[in-house]
Structures are given as structure tokens and as C-alpha cells.
């Protein structure tokens, strides 16, 4: 049985302090931007509230998972890998090497509380949600079912602290960075609800493409990144062999592992571009997806 209570007086006190600090940071940021006094207070209050809600939501989600699955080793590795990412990676490696894990259920619940609060803090600080529409659902998805991607996105925020450049957009339901950490200077990307390396293209087809990936993470949760990576992994060696055979290894790897990935096919239908000669017919993508996944 799970011995960790969902809520304790100590937790409430810690959340109150953390929320207060988050609100102060947001208020100071708004003050530095010379916002009116009312907006300064509103910014601080919003961030404090969203940070607290994020912490409680992800804590409750992970707590319920352990209540349902139990606290055995496989459960802790699975919950960590699927929804918290970083402790899951560590536990997976140590479990495969030694049969033991570094984190237990209580530690992962505490980790979830902190990461949920950080997700809420950044969401509030960058004002990404339009609360007049469906922001409650999108925010809840980011700190529960889609929390794996959101935890990946947290790394982008911290890496971009000194050299990232947020795009001048708000209430799109996603974080937007024009400059900062990237996988390739030529490509934008989306991790969870964070879109990076937009380079001034945050209001056109490219942004629509990346917002589809944000939606995919919210709706399909860990299924999205797992099947995305699985597709690329399974096709990589065949792509290399065929690419060398036809004398175009770079194009074939790009086409097989990325451009025709079903998740990318979906996103490209809403925006962005890729070389037409490397795009497969839809029926071939569907057939490959059924065979591989």
C-alpha cells in the first residue's frame, strides 16, 4: 500500500511559500517591463495560483497512478519514465544494470510536486493559456497525461534563461522561443508545450505545425514520443542501407525516419514544408505504421 498521503500540512505550507516566491518573481518581471500596477499584481497572482495548481495536479496524478499500479519496481520505473522522464531514465539504467532503482514512490511523488509547480510557474510567467476558452483542459493535460513532454520542455526553459529569446506572443497555448536551444539551426521543434527556434516565424504555417505537436502531446501523452522515436529507430538501419545503395543516404534517412513519420505527416498537413520528392503517399505511411507500430 502507498504510505504517502496526498496532502499534508507541511505540503500546504511549502506550496504557499513556493507560490508566494513565484508571484514575487512574476510581479518583479512585470514591474521591470513597466506594466501598470494592476497588471503587476495580476501577473503575480496568476503565476502563484497556476504554480500551486500545477504542483497539486501532477502530484495527485502520480499519487493515483501508484495507488492503482502499486509501488513495485516496475511501477516506479514505468511512472518515472512515462510521466517524469528524468528519474525514469536514471531508474531504467540502474534497474537494467543492477536490478535496483534510485527512486521510490515517495521520492517520485515529491518530484512530481516540484516539476508540476515549475510547469505551472513557466506557463503563468509566459501567459500561454487563454483562460476564456479551453485553457483549463490544456493546462490540466500538460500537468497530467502530457507531463512527460512538459518535463522535457522544462529543460528548454532553463537552458534558455541566459540566451533564449521568447517570441512576442501570448495566449497561444504554448511557449514560443525565437532563439535559444535547438537541435539544428534550420529547424524549429516542440517539446511538450514548448516551441523553440522559431526565428520570427511564430505567426504562420510553421507555428501551426508546431502547435499540432503540442496538441499531440496533450492528447496522446507518452504514446506520442514513444511511437515517434520507435518509428525513427526501426527505420534508421534500413534507411542507411537503402540510402547507401541509391547513393543518397542523407535524403533517405530524412525521408524515412522524419519526413514521413505519421506524427510529422499529420503536422505537415497543417503547416510547414518538406521536399515533395521525399514525401510518401498516405497509404504507404499508413501501411508502414501498421507494420512497425
N, C-alpha and C positions, 0 to 999 in steps of 0.2 A: 504493500500500500504506500501511496505517496504521503510522506510525512511533512511536506512543506505546505503551510497554509497559503491560500490565495492572497489574503490581505492581512496585514498585521499593523499595529500602531507604529512600529518602527518604520515600516514601509511607507505609511502615510506621511510620517514626518520627513523621511528622506525625499519623497516626491514633492512635498511642499517646499523644501529648501531648493531642490533642483529646479522646480518650476519658477520659483522666485528669481533664481540666478538667470534662468533663460529669459524671463521677462525683462530683467535689467539689461541684459545684453541687447535684446531687440529694441528696447527703448533708447539705449545709447546709440545704436545704429541709426534709428530714425531721427534722433536729435542731431547726429553728425550730418545727416542728409538735409537738415534744416526743415524738417516737417513741422506743421502746426502742432501745438501742444496736445490737442485732442487726438491727432493721429499717432503721436508718440506714445500716449497712454494706451490707445487701442492696439498698436503694434505689440507692445509689451504684454498686454493681457492676452492677446490671441496666441502668441508664442508660448506663454506659460501654460495656457489651457491645453493647447494641442500637444505639447511635450508630455504633460501629465496623462492625457488620454492615450497617447501612443504607448507610453510605458505600461499602463494598465491593460491595454488591449493585447499587446504582444505577450505580456506576462500571463494573462488569462488564457490566451490561445495555446501557449506551450504547456501551461499547467493542465489544461483539459486534455491535451494530447497524451501526457504522461498518465493522467487518470484513466484514459481509455486503453493505452498500449502497455501500461506498466513501466517499471523503471529498470528492466533488464538491460544488458549491454547493447543488444541490437536496437532497442528502443532509443537509448540515449544517442547512439551513433546516427540513427535514422533521423531523429528530430533535429539534432545539431546540423547534419549535412543538408537536410532539405529546407530548413527554415531559418537557421542562424549562420550557416556557411562556414565561418572560420573555425569555431570549435569542432564542427563536424569534420572538417578536413584534418585537423590535428588528431581527433579521435579515430578516424578511419585509418590513418597511417600507423598510429600506435597500436591499434587493435590488430591490424594485419601483421605487424612486426612482433608484438609481444602477447597478444590476446587480452590486453588490458586497455582501459581508456583513461584519459587525463581528467575528464569532466564527468560528474554525476548529475542526476536530475536536478538537485537543488542548485548546483552551480549554473546549469543551463537556464533554469528559471530566472535566476538573478541576471544572467547575461541577457536574456530576452527583455527584462525590465529596462536595463540600461540602453540596449540597442533600440527598443521601441521608443524610449524617450528621445534618443538622438534623431531618429527618423522624424518624429513629430516636431522637434526643435527646428530642423532644417526646413521642413515643409512650411512651418509658420514663419520662419525668418525670410524665406523667399516668396511667401504668399502665393503658393502654386495652386491652391484649391479655390474654386468658386463655390462658396457655401450657399449661394442662392439656387444652385442646381443639384447635382448629384455628388457633391464633394464628400458627404458623409460616407457614401458607399466606396468611393475611390480611396479615401483615406483609410477606411477600415480594411480594404483589400491589401493596401500597402503594408499594414502592420499585422496582418494575419496570414492569409493564404499566399500572398505575394511577398512575404517578408524576406525570403531568400534573396530575391533580386534587390529589394530595398537595402539589405545589408551590404550587398556589393556596391550599391550606389553611395553608401556612406563613405567608402574609401575614396571615391571621386571627390566628395565634398572636402575631405581633409587634405587630400593631395592638392586641391585647387585653392587652398587657403591663401597661399603666397603668390601664386602665379596664374590662377584661374580668372577668367573674366565672364561673370554672369551676363546672359543676354537680357536686354531691357524689355522683358515680357513678364507678365504676371497672370495668374488665374487660368493657366492652360492645362492644369492638372499634372504638370511635370516640371522638373528643374531643367533649365536651359543654360548651357555654358557655350559662349562663342569660342573661347580659348581655354587651354589648360591641358590636363592629362588626356592622352589619346592613344589609340593603338596604331594609328597611321595618320600622318598629317592630312592625307587626302580624304579620309573617311570620318563621318560622324558616327556616333554609336549611342545605344541606350542600354543602361544597366538599371533594372528596376524602374523607378520613376525619374531617373536622371539621364538627360540627353546631353552629350558633350561634343565638343569640337564642331559646332555648327557654323562658325566662321561667317556670321552675318546672314545666315540662311534660315533664321528661326521663324519666318512667317510665310513659307512657301511649301512646295512639294516635299522637300527634304524633311521639314518638320512634321508633315503629315505621315511620312514614312516612319519616323522615329516614334511618333505618338501611337502608331499601331503596335510597335514593340512594347510600349508601356502598357497598352491595353492587354496584349497577350500575356504579359507577366501577371497582371491583376486577375485575369480570368482563369488562366491555366496553371498559375502558381509554379511549383517545381517541375511540373511536366514540361513546361516550355524550355527552360535551359537544358534539362537533361536530354530531351529528344533533339534539340538543336545541336548540342555537342556530339551526341551519338551519331547523328546523320553525317556530320563532318568527319568524325573519326573512322566510321566504317567505310566511307568512300575515299579516304585520303590515299591509301596504298593503291587501290585500283586506278585512281586518278593519276597518280605518279607514273604507274606502269603504262597506261594508255597515252598519257601526255608525252612521255619519252618516245613511245612508238610512233606518234604522229609528229614529233618534233616541236610541240607546243606545251611543255609541262606546266608553265605558269598559267596559261589560259584555261587549260583543262582542270587544274586544281581549283582555280577561281570559280569556274562554271559548276563543277560537280559538288564541291564542298560548301560553297557560299551562295552563288547567284541563284541556284535552283533549289536551295533548301526550302522546304514548304513554308516555313515561317517567313523567310525573305520574299518568297513568291507572293504571299499574302500582303506583306508590307509594300512591295513594289507596285502592287495594283492600286495603291492609294497615293503614291508619290515616289520621287526618286527615279533614277535611270540606271541602266546597265547595258552592256553591249548586246544588241539584238541578236547577233550571230551566236551568242553563247547561251541564249535562253532556250530551255526545252519546252516542248508542247505540254500543256497542262496534264494530259493523260499520261505522259511519261513520268512526270513528277509524282502523280497520284500512285502509279504502279510501283515506282521506286520506294515511296513512303510505305506502302502496304508490305512490300517485300522486306524492307530494312527495319521498320519500326513495329 
